[in-house]
Amino acid sequence: QLVESGGGLVQPGGSLRLSCAGSSYIFGRHTMHWYRQRPGKQRELVAGITSGGTTNYAEAVKGRFTISRDNYKRMMYLQMESLKTGATAVYYCHAELRGPVPADIDEYWGKGTKVTVSS
């Protein structure tokens, strides 16, 4: 239900915009995130955005990455600027809607899009 696009090869210092397409059900209320998994590392949170537009970022990307969403178009984006080689990873789109108890969670993952930052 989530499909990422926009990955590719970019030089250090360059920019890239990732996109995530989903259903109207997901974009109605779900909080959405971008995660990434760097080679040999665990998956980590990059940025998140609520259905109302409140955002949060990992310290490593603050000031360089911007998350946004268009609920009408059912799209989420990650604008990445001043990319470093350490940003090389598979980037995943994630959506979740939490209920009143921890076990009550409705979540979805995309299959990922690969970003390679290299000269």
Secondary structure, 3 states (H helix, E strand, C coil): CCEEECCEEECCCCCEEEEEECCHHHHHHCEEEEEEECCCCCCEEEEEECCCCCEEECHHHCCCEEEEEECCCCEEEEEECCCCHHHCEEEEEEEEEECCCCCCEEEEECCCEEEEECC
